[in-house]
């Protein structure tokens, strides 16, 4: 999907999410051939090091990490990163990002998701797989 189309969608929508059924291939769930505990450690440590992101809450038993990011325009984005065990050696990571406020986000939630996935994939490149 083109960046222009993403921006136009962002005029109306102020959230974005990933999942197995996402139409955009860049928003498909990401899978890693690692245990949930190992992926959890890597995701939390990576998010804490990422510039501009603030980890607010983490619940390992549920597999959710809540992160906040402020945009250049001063809006706040609430991001939930879910770490889901598919089986003992495969784990999925999904992301939901929403902007506070009533107007669209101009595609910023989409770009934030891609940024997080790019950083995680770089850290866990040797373990990334395309399917569960």
trRosetta pair geometry for C-beta under 8 A, 3 or more apart (Angstrom, degrees):
i j d omega theta_ij theta_ji phi_ij phi_ji
1 5 5.3 -109 179 80 92 129
1 6 5.9 110 123 -57 113 93
1 23 8.0 73 -50 110 128 98
1 24 5.0 -56 1 -111 126 110
1 26 7.8 -111 32 24 95 115
2 5 4.6 96 61 6 86 101
2 6 6.9 -146 99 -5 47 87
3 6 5.4 -53 -149 37 34 116
3 7 6.3 38 151 -22 66 104
3 107 7.0 97 -166 171 68 167
4 7 5.7 -54 -150 34 31 111
4 8 6.5 30 152 -18 64 105
5 8 5.6 -53 -149 36 33 112
5 9 6.4 36 152 -19 66 103
6 9 5.8 -52 -149 36 30 111
6 10 6.3 34 149 -22 62 110
6 107 4.2 79 134 -119 96 126
6 110 5.1 -116 -169 74 125 169
7 10 5.3 -56 -150 37 32 118
7 11 7.3 51 147 -36 60 86
7 106 5.4 3 -149 -170 80 69
7 107 4.5 -62 -86 -14 53 131
8 11 5.8 -30 -163 2 40 114
9 12 6.6 -74 -174 44 41 96
9 13 5.7 -19 156 28 81 119
9 104 7.9 177 125 -156 43 135
9 107 7.0 85 64 -80 87 85
10 13 6.2 -76 -114 63 34 78
10 14 7.7 80 -159 -92 68 44
10 104 4.8 129 153 161 53 114
10 105 4.8 -87 -161 72 104 67
10 106 4.3 117 119 -127 131 6
10 107 3.9 -110 -33 -38 149 56
10 108 6.9 114 -151 5 144 63
10 109 7.5 171 -117 27 107 91
10 110 7.0 -102 -71 2 119 117
11 104 4.4 134 170 42 14 161
11 106 6.8 50 -72 -89 56 61
12 104 5.2 29 17 -78 13 128
13 16 7.5 97 128 -66 120 71
13 104 5.7 45 47 -127 32 97
13 105 7.1 -48 104 20 60 95
14 98 6.2 63 123 -163 82 73
14 99 4.4 -101 -176 54 100 99
14 101 6.7 -153 -144 75 157 79
14 102 7.7 -159 -22 177 155 14
14 103 6.8 112 -75 99 125 38
14 104 5.4 -151 -67 -132 76 35
14 105 4.7 119 -133 -34 62 97
14 109 7.1 115 174 -25 42 135
15 96 7.2 -1 -175 -177 109 83
15 97 6.6 170 -154 93 63 51
15 98 3.9 -13 -104 -103 100 85
15 99 7.1 -146 -71 15 56 68
15 105 7.6 121 -44 -10 26 137
15 109 5.8 -178 -152 -155 26 176
16 27 7.1 -114 172 -118 104 131
16 96 7.7 179 92 -151 46 46
16 97 5.4 -3 57 60 86 96
16 98 7.9 178 21 -77 51 52
16 105 7.8 -105 -20 60 102 145
16 109 3.9 160 13 118 107 114
16 110 4.8 164 -92 -71 169 63
16 112 7.9 149 55 53 125 95
16 113 5.7 -110 107 -17 123 139
17 22 7.8 -152 103 -89 67 114
17 27 7.4 84 104 -174 38 120
17 94 7.3 27 -179 171 87 103
17 95 7.0 -167 -143 98 54 53
17 96 4.4 -2 -109 -110 101 76
17 97 7.3 178 -79 23 55 61
17 113 8.0 170 -122 -95 18 147
18 22 5.9 -48 -151 -46 51 148
18 27 4.7 -153 -111 -177 72 71
18 28 6.7 24 -167 111 97 7
18 29 5.8 132 142 -81 108 51
18 30 7.7 -12 160 -10 154 80
18 94 4.8 -159 82 -149 100 74
18 95 5.1 54 10 43 118 74
18 96 7.6 -124 23 -65 69 52
18 113 6.2 161 -44 -166 109 134
18 117 7.8 124 -77 -69 155 130
19 22 5.2 135 58 -40 70 91
19 27 7.3 3 28 142 59 93
19 28 7.5 -62 86 -138 31 41
19 29 5.9 8 -150 -48 22 96
19 94 6.0 40 -84 -134 58 130
20 28 6.7 40 -128 -154 31 81
20 29 5.3 -20 -66 3 63 120
22 25 7.7 154 102 -91 103 16
22 27 3.8 -137 177 101 155 101
22 28 5.2 -148 53 -77 115 51
22 29 7.9 153 4 -24 116 62
23 27 7.7 21 54 57 51 121
24 27 4.3 63 77 12 103 109
24 28 7.8 -146 96 -31 58 71
25 28 5.7 -22 -160 -13 46 117
26 114 6.0 -4 167 -99 125 104
26 117 7.7 160 179 70 79 158
27 110 7.7 -63 -77 -135 115 84
27 113 6.7 30 -113 126 83 148
29 92 4.7 -2 169 -165 128 117
29 93 7.0 153 -167 66 78 43
29 94 5.2 -41 -113 -80 93 90
30 92 6.9 139 76 -157 44 62
30 93 4.9 -21 67 56 98 96
30 94 8.0 172 26 -73 71 44
30 117 5.8 161 -41 -139 145 103
30 120 6.8 123 99 98 158 130
30 121 6.8 -111 -151 -74 146 97
30 128 6.9 -47 -174 -137 101 99
31 86 7.0 -3 -132 -11 110 150
31 90 6.0 -3 -171 -171 109 101
31 91 7.1 154 -153 80 60 39
31 92 5.3 -32 -95 -97 72 71
31 93 7.9 -176 -81 14 27 73
31 128 7.2 107 82 -160 58 56
31 129 4.8 -55 101 71 108 86
31 130 6.9 28 44 121 116 5
31 131 6.4 -8 25 125 157 6
31 132 5.6 -151 -117 -80 147 55
32 39 5.4 145 68 -99 137 120
32 90 7.2 159 80 -151 42 55
32 91 5.3 -20 61 63 91 89
32 92 7.9 166 17 -89 72 25
32 93 7.1 36 -5 -13 111 108
32 124 5.3 -16 -125 147 135 142
32 127 4.5 44 -166 124 90 109
32 128 5.9 -40 -102 -94 73 46
32 129 6.8 145 -114 16 20 84
33 89 6.0 6 -167 152 71 93
33 90 5.9 -28 -109 -96 52 72
33 127 4.8 -141 52 -163 75 81
33 128 7.9 -62 6 13 83 5
33 129 5.4 79 -39 -24 97 125
34 38 4.4 -107 169 85 117 125
34 39 5.0 142 89 -53 117 88
34 42 7.7 40 104 5 164 139
34 89 7.2 -45 -126 -169 5 58
34 90 7.9 77 39 -114 37 27
34 91 5.8 -49 75 20 74 117
34 124 6.9 -90 -8 -153 142 128
34 127 4.9 18 -35 -174 105 153
35 38 4.8 91 58 8 82 102
35 39 7.0 -154 91 -3 41 88
35 85 7.6 -3 -170 -118 58 109
35 88 6.5 -24 -111 175 89 61
35 89 6.5 -42 -72 -110 64 43
35 91 6.8 60 151 -39 18 124
36 39 5.8 -59 -146 42 31 108
36 40 6.0 40 154 -28 66 108
36 63 6.9 -65 -168 -105 122 118
36 83 6.1 125 -158 142 85 106
36 84 7.5 -80 -115 141 114 13
36 85 3.9 -55 -58 -75 130 103
36 91 4.8 150 -91 -104 58 126
37 40 5.5 -52 -147 32 28 117
37 41 6.6 30 155 -19 62 103
38 41 5.8 -51 -152 32 32 111
38 42 6.5 27 152 -14 64 108
38 91 7.9 -176 64 3 83 148
39 42 5.7 -59 -149 41 33 110
39 43 6.0 31 156 -20 69 109
39 83 5.5 167 111 -153 111 121
39 91 4.2 -143 1 91 156 153
39 93 6.7 -148 173 -61 127 108
39 124 7.3 29 -118 -103 78 161
40 43 6.0 -57 -143 37 25 108
40 44 6.2 20 161 -14 63 110
40 60 5.8 69 -171 -133 149 96
40 63 7.1 -106 -95 -127 111 72
40 83 5.1 155 -86 108 75 168
41 44 6.2 -60 -146 39 24 106
41 45 6.2 16 161 -11 63 113
42 45 6.1 -60 -142 42 25 105
42 46 6.0 25 159 -20 63 113
42 120 7.3 100 131 -144 107 84
42 123 5.8 161 -175 128 112 130
42 124 5.8 77 155 -63 159 116
43 46 5.8 -59 -144 38 26 111
43 47 6.2 23 159 -17 64 109
43 65 6.5 -171 128 1 115 152
43 81 6.1 -171 174 137 130 140
43 83 5.8 -160 21 -74 158 126
43 93 6.4 173 -94 -118 136 132
43 120 6.4 9 -107 -116 77 120
44 47 6.0 -57 -145 37 27 108
44 48 6.4 26 157 -19 63 109
44 55 7.0 63 -153 -121 75 157
44 58 6.0 43 -114 -123 120 155
44 65 6.2 -167 -94 -102 78 144
45 48 5.8 -57 -148 36 30 112
45 49 6.6 22 156 -14 63 111
46 49 6.0 -67 -152 40 30 106
46 50 6.5 40 152 -38 67 102
46 119 5.8 149 176 135 121 111
46 120 5.9 129 109 -92 167 68
46 123 5.4 -111 -91 -20 131 163
47 50 5.7 -43 -146 14 35 117
47 53 5.7 -101 -171 124 75 140
47 55 5.4 98 118 -72 116 109
47 65 6.3 151 27 143 167 146
47 67 5.7 -113 -171 -91 130 139
47 81 6.8 -145 -74 10 145 155
47 116 7.5 14 -97 -136 90 107
48 53 8.0 -115 -97 98 16 103
48 55 5.4 -40 -85 -6 77 132
50 53 4.3 24 89 26 110 127
50 115 8.0 113 -159 141 135 108
50 116 7.5 -21 -99 -107 168 72
50 119 6.1 29 -95 -171 118 174
52 69 5.6 47 141 -145 92 95
52 70 7.0 -124 -165 51 87 72
53 67 5.3 -7 -173 -178 104 125
53 68 7.4 145 -160 73 55 42
53 69 5.2 -31 -102 -85 66 98
53 79 7.6 -47 -139 43 108 143
54 67 6.6 146 73 -163 43 69
54 68 4.8 -24 63 62 100 92
54 69 7.3 167 17 -78 76 46
55 58 6.4 0 177 -44 119 109
55 65 6.3 -47 -139 -176 103 106
55 66 7.5 108 -163 80 58 52
55 67 5.5 -39 -100 -102 52 82
56 66 4.8 -55 65 103 104 99
56 67 6.6 168 7 -108 86 23
56 68 5.5 67 -39 -14 121 105
57 64 7.9 4 111 115 97 94
57 65 7.3 170 91 -156 56 43
57 66 4.2 17 53 42 97 115
58 64 7.4 -173 -145 99 46 53
58 65 4.7 -1 -109 -112 87 79
58 66 7.4 -148 -68 23 47 68
59 62 4.4 18 114 33 118 109
59 63 7.5 -30 96 21 78 22
59 64 5.2 12 52 57 99 87
59 65 7.9 -164 27 -75 59 44
60 63 7.0 32 -167 -80 36 42
63 82 5.7 56 122 -166 100 68
63 83 4.3 -132 -166 67 96 73
63 84 5.8 112 141 -77 158 49
63 85 7.5 -140 -88 -13 146 79
64 80 5.9 -20 -160 -168 105 101
64 81 7.2 144 -155 75 51 50
64 82 5.6 -19 -98 -101 74 70
64 83 7.7 -158 -68 20 28 75
65 80 7.2 149 75 -158 48 50
65 81 4.5 -14 59 58 102 101
65 83 7.4 50 -9 -14 104 105
66 78 7.1 -20 -165 -169 95 90
66 79 7.3 144 -160 81 47 54
66 80 5.6 -19 -102 -102 68 74
67 78 7.9 143 78 -163 49 44
67 79 4.3 -27 68 70 96 107
67 80 7.6 176 22 -82 75 26
67 81 6.5 35 -3 -9 118 107
68 76 6.2 -20 -166 -168 103 103
68 77 7.0 147 -160 77 51 56
68 78 6.2 -21 -104 -104 72 57
68 79 7.2 -177 -82 21 23 86
69 76 7.4 147 78 -159 42 55
69 77 4.5 -16 63 58 92 109
69 79 6.3 37 -1 -12 107 125
69 112 6.2 172 56 -131 159 135
70 74 6.8 -19 -174 -142 103 31
70 75 7.3 158 -155 81 58 38
70 76 5.7 -32 -100 -101 68 66
70 77 7.6 -172 -83 16 19 79
71 74 6.8 -39 72 30 78 20
71 75 4.6 8 32 55 120 86
71 76 7.7 -141 4 -73 82 19
71 77 6.5 85 -42 -24 96 108
71 99 7.6 1 -22 -124 135 116
71 108 5.9 -2 -108 -170 135 158
75 99 5.4 15 152 -164 133 110
75 100 6.3 -176 -171 58 86 79
75 101 5.8 -70 -132 -4 114 138
75 105 7.6 -160 111 -123 157 83
75 108 7.9 120 74 72 130 160
76 99 7.4 140 84 -154 42 61
76 100 4.8 15 67 19 91 125
77 97 5.8 6 176 -173 116 98
77 98 6.9 162 -157 83 69 33
77 99 5.2 -39 -100 -96 78 65
77 100 7.4 -144 -86 -2 29 77
77 105 7.7 72 -99 -133 109 135
77 108 7.0 -132 -75 121 139 114
77 109 6.5 173 -141 -95 127 79
77 112 6.2 -172 138 -56 162 169
78 97 7.4 164 85 -151 46 50
78 98 5.3 -15 60 63 92 88
78 99 8.0 168 18 -95 71 17
78 100 6.8 81 -15 -49 102 91
79 95 6.5 -15 -169 -167 99 99
79 96 7.1 161 -155 85 50 52
79 97 4.6 -7 -106 -105 85 84
79 98 7.9 175 -79 23 45 58
79 112 6.5 -126 -88 141 133 134
79 116 7.4 161 -179 -53 148 153
80 95 7.2 157 83 -155 52 50
80 96 4.6 0 54 56 99 100
80 97 7.8 -163 25 -72 60 44
81 93 6.6 -10 -175 -168 95 97
81 94 7.6 161 -158 84 49 44
81 95 5.3 -14 -106 -104 69 81
81 116 7.0 -142 -94 173 123 148
82 92 7.9 4 108 106 93 89
82 93 7.0 157 82 -155 56 47
82 94 4.6 -9 57 60 108 92
82 95 7.4 -162 20 -74 75 33
82 96 7.6 45 -14 -3 107 97
83 91 6.2 2 -175 175 85 121
83 92 7.7 161 -157 83 40 50
83 93 5.8 -12 -103 -103 65 78
84 91 6.6 154 79 -164 44 69
84 92 4.5 -17 64 62 102 97
84 93 7.6 179 21 -80 78 29
84 94 6.8 20 -2 5 121 105
85 88 7.5 19 -173 -93 117 27
85 90 7.8 112 -165 86 55 55
85 91 5.6 -38 -104 -107 51 83
86 90 4.2 -45 63 102 118 102
86 91 6.3 -169 6 -97 87 24
86 92 5.6 87 -48 -21 109 98
86 132 4.4 -145 -172 -144 157 120
87 90 5.1 40 44 37 86 98
87 132 7.4 117 -1 176 100 103
90 129 7.2 -61 -128 50 107 138
90 132 5.4 120 140 -154 147 70
92 132 6.8 -38 -60 -86 110 105
93 117 7.8 162 100 -109 120 78
93 120 6.4 -108 90 157 167 164
95 113 4.9 163 94 -128 136 93
95 116 5.9 131 -99 79 158 144
95 117 7.2 -119 0 -54 141 93
97 109 4.0 170 104 -155 112 94
97 112 5.1 157 -144 82 165 127
97 113 5.6 -138 1 -57 133 93
98 109 6.6 21 -90 -110 24 141
99 105 4.3 153 -6 -92 144 115
99 108 6.7 71 -69 72 132 117
99 109 6.1 -118 -30 -56 94 108
105 108 4.5 -112 163 39 102 93
105 109 5.0 57 101 -13 163 96
107 110 4.8 -48 -167 38 73 122
107 111 6.0 73 137 -22 85 100
108 111 5.6 -55 -147 39 37 111
108 112 6.2 42 153 -24 68 103
109 112 5.6 -50 -147 33 33 114
109 113 6.5 36 154 -20 64 103
110 113 6.0 -56 -154 33 29 111
110 114 6.6 25 152 -14 63 107
111 114 5.7 -54 -147 39 34 111
111 115 6.2 40 152 -24 66 105
112 115 5.5 -53 -148 34 32 115
112 116 6.5 29 155 -17 66 104
113 116 5.9 -55 -149 36 30 108
113 117 6.2 27 155 -14 65 109
114 117 5.8 -56 -143 42 30 110
114 118 6.0 35 156 -25 65 108
115 118 5.8 -53 -145 34 26 113
115 119 6.5 23 156 -16 61 108
116 119 5.9 -59 -151 38 30 109
116 120 6.3 25 155 -15 66 109
117 120 5.8 -57 -143 41 31 108
117 121 5.9 30 159 -20 67 110
118 121 5.9 -55 -143 38 25 111
118 122 6.4 30 154 -23 60 106
119 122 5.8 -53 -151 31 29 113
119 123 6.6 24 154 -15 63 107
120 123 5.8 -59 -151 38 33 108
120 124 6.1 -15 166 22 70 110
121 124 6.6 -75 -132 60 25 78
121 125 6.1 63 160 -87 64 70
121 128 5.6 35 -140 -81 84 147
122 125 6.1 -5 -148 -48 24 107
124 127 4.8 -55 175 51 94 108
124 128 6.1 119 112 -52 88 83
125 128 5.9 -39 -146 1 34 116
129 132 7.9 118 100 -94 121 19
